[in-house]
Amino acid sequence: MNLSKADLQREVSYKTSRSGGKGGQNVNKVSTKVELLFDINQSALFTDEEKILLKDKLQNRFNKDGLVQVICDEERSQYLNKEIAVERLVVLLTNALHKPKLRKAAKVSKAAKLARLGDKKAQSTKKADRRPNFDY
């Protein structure tokens, strides 16, 4: 599935608050910290099967209301923090929807087995020839 930022931005809600850290007096006046909330259950972007998969893989990212929560307070600009939060959500959802390929067990071929046994036999013969031959 190909997620786009524009589609996601229609379905997310934001909470803003004052952020700590650098910024001087600006920090005390402007709400730059962004908390992005996304409700998987209400989303029209995913099928029921994908929603179950997302809930399973992202269960530790849910808040008490059952919403996926992404917090960003890295930048001094609320707009930039919103952009970063949406990008993080896209990465989070994309990684959660990724299904790894099933591993097929490889079988050793008959020729490879015979070659290995032949090498063992040659090694054994080589070492046996080094031993002294006592005929009493």
Kinemage of the C-alpha trace (Angstrom):
@kinemage 1
@onewidth
@group {chain A} dominant
@subgroup {mainchain}
@vectorlist {calphas} color= white
{ca met a 1} P 0.000 0.000 0.000
{ca asn a 2} L 1.255 3.457 -0.869
{ca leu a 3} L 0.474 6.003 1.860
{ca ser a 4} L 0.521 9.672 1.010
{ca lys a 5} L 0.934 12.536 3.431
{ca ala a 6} L -2.075 14.357 1.978
{ca asp a 7} L -4.429 11.413 2.610
{ca leu a 8} L -3.146 10.993 6.150
{ca gln a 9} L -3.394 14.688 6.987
{ca arg a 10} L -7.147 14.568 6.351
{ca glu a 11} L -7.538 11.877 9.005
{ca val a 12} L -5.200 13.081 11.760
{ca ser a 13} L -5.814 15.553 14.533
{ca tyr a 14} L -3.248 17.658 16.327
{ca lys a 15} L -2.787 18.893 19.855
{ca thr a 16} L -0.280 21.638 20.460
{ca ser a 17} L 1.402 22.714 23.662
{ca arg a 18} L 4.348 24.729 24.822
{ca ser a 19} L 7.640 23.073 24.186
{ca gly a 20} L 10.711 23.074 26.389
{ca gly a 21} L 14.262 23.460 25.175
{ca lys a 22} L 15.901 26.109 23.031
{ca gly a 23} L 14.041 29.168 21.842
{ca gly a 24} L 14.481 31.766 24.582
{ca gln a 25} L 11.409 33.775 25.502
{ca asn a 26} L 9.633 32.460 22.401
{ca val a 27} L 9.242 29.093 24.180
{ca asn a 28} L 7.101 30.695 26.876
{ca lys a 29} L 4.681 32.272 24.391
{ca val a 30} L 4.225 29.919 21.432
{ca ser a 31} L 2.803 26.399 21.361
{ca thr a 32} L 5.293 24.602 19.120
{ca lys a 33} L 5.153 21.076 20.525
{ca val a 34} L 2.889 18.920 18.340
{ca glu a 35} L 1.078 15.762 19.364
{ca leu a 36} L -0.371 13.972 16.332
{ca leu a 37} L -3.314 11.622 16.945
{ca phe a 38} L -4.502 9.060 14.412
{ca asp a 39} L -7.498 6.766 14.805
{ca ile a 40} L -6.917 3.512 12.937
{ca asn a 41} L -10.489 2.292 13.542
{ca gln a 42} L -12.085 5.329 11.832
{ca ser a 43} L -9.599 5.463 8.954
{ca ala a 44} L -10.890 4.939 5.418
{ca leu a 45} L -7.365 4.362 4.094
{ca phe a 46} L -7.035 0.772 5.295
{ca thr a 47} L -8.932 -2.478 4.831
{ca asp a 48} L -10.189 -4.424 7.857
{ca glu a 49} L -7.327 -6.887 7.476
{ca glu a 50} L -4.759 -4.049 7.432
{ca lys a 51} L -6.385 -2.436 10.472
{ca ile a 52} L -6.029 -5.677 12.441
{ca leu a 53} L -2.376 -5.928 11.397
{ca leu a 54} L -1.734 -2.293 12.382
{ca lys a 55} L -3.422 -2.715 15.765
{ca asp a 56} L -1.338 -5.795 16.441
{ca lys a 57} L 2.008 -4.263 15.454
{ca leu a 58} L 1.431 -0.774 16.908
{ca gln a 59} L -0.240 -1.755 20.180
{ca asn a 60} L 2.494 -0.090 22.262
{ca arg a 61} L 1.976 3.210 20.390
{ca phe a 62} L -1.690 3.631 21.372
{ca asn a 63} L -2.713 6.139 24.033
{ca lys a 64} L -5.518 5.485 26.540
{ca asp a 65} L -8.152 6.557 23.977
{ca gly a 66} L -6.952 3.972 21.446
{ca leu a 67} L -5.321 6.497 19.097
{ca val a 68} L -1.833 6.236 17.607
{ca gln a 69} L 0.218 9.033 19.108
{ca val a 70} L 3.299 10.710 17.596
{ca ile a 71} L 4.935 13.585 19.471
{ca cys a 72} L 7.397 16.044 17.967
{ca asp a 73} L 9.011 19.069 19.624
{ca glu a 74} L 12.332 19.199 17.791
{ca glu a 75} L 11.871 22.437 15.858
{ca arg a 76} L 10.924 25.937 16.933
{ca ser a 77} L 8.179 26.067 14.332
{ca gln a 78} L 4.810 24.384 14.871
{ca tyr a 79} L 4.462 23.866 11.108
{ca leu a 80} L 7.790 22.024 10.857
{ca asn a 81} L 6.908 19.884 13.874
{ca lys a 82} L 3.605 18.937 12.209
{ca glu a 83} L 5.437 17.956 9.017
{ca ile a 84} L 7.943 15.831 10.946
{ca ala a 85} L 5.156 14.152 12.930
{ca val a 86} L 3.250 13.250 9.737
{ca glu a 87} L 6.432 11.847 8.151
{ca arg a 88} L 7.036 9.733 11.257
{ca leu a 89} L 3.465 8.446 11.124
{ca val a 90} L 3.874 7.491 7.452
{ca val a 91} L 7.079 5.569 8.269
{ca leu a 92} L 5.427 3.925 11.285
{ca leu a 93} L 2.390 2.770 9.297
{ca thr a 94} L 4.459 1.659 6.294
{ca asn a 95} L 6.784 -0.433 8.475
{ca ala a 96} L 3.845 -1.961 10.336
{ca leu a 97} L 2.153 -2.987 7.076
{ca his a 98} L 5.314 -4.555 5.648
{ca lys a 99} L 5.044 -8.330 5.413
{ca pro a 100} L 8.403 -10.122 5.302
{ca lys a 101} L 8.867 -12.828 2.693
{ca leu a 102} L 8.302 -16.348 3.935
{ca arg a 103} L 11.538 -18.282 4.169
{ca lys a 104} L 11.703 -21.423 2.084
{ca ala a 105} L 13.849 -24.149 3.610
{ca ala a 106} L 16.680 -25.024 1.267
{ca lys a 107} L 17.456 -28.675 0.609
{ca val a 108} L 21.015 -29.850 0.061
{ca ser a 109} L 21.309 -31.450 -3.359
{ca lys a 110} L 22.381 -35.063 -3.826
{ca ala a 111} L 25.452 -33.936 -5.808
{ca ala a 112} L 26.532 -31.605 -2.985
{ca lys a 113} L 26.181 -34.427 -0.433
{ca leu a 114} L 28.233 -36.791 -2.576
{ca ala a 115} L 30.899 -34.133 -3.130
{ca arg a 116} L 31.146 -33.522 0.622
{ca leu a 117} L 31.442 -37.233 1.370
{ca gly a 118} L 34.064 -37.604 -1.387
{ca asp a 119} L 36.122 -34.777 0.152
{ca lys a 120} L 35.858 -36.417 3.577
{ca lys a 121} L 37.024 -39.748 2.132
{ca ala a 122} L 40.006 -38.070 0.406
{ca gln a 123} L 40.968 -36.252 3.629
{ca ser a 124} L 40.663 -39.483 5.607
{ca thr a 125} L 42.862 -41.362 3.122
{ca lys a 126} L 45.466 -38.591 3.147
{ca lys a 127} L 45.732 -38.707 6.940
{ca ala a 128} L 45.679 -42.519 7.049
{ca asp a 129} L 48.659 -42.574 4.670
{ca arg a 130} L 50.650 -40.458 7.140
{ca arg a 131} L 50.326 -43.032 9.922
{ca pro a 132} L 53.105 -45.557 10.250
{ca asn a 133} L 52.136 -48.993 9.047
{ca phe a 134} L 53.059 -51.623 11.650
{ca asp a 135} L 52.860 -55.180 10.390
{ca tyr a 136} L 53.723 -57.490 13.253
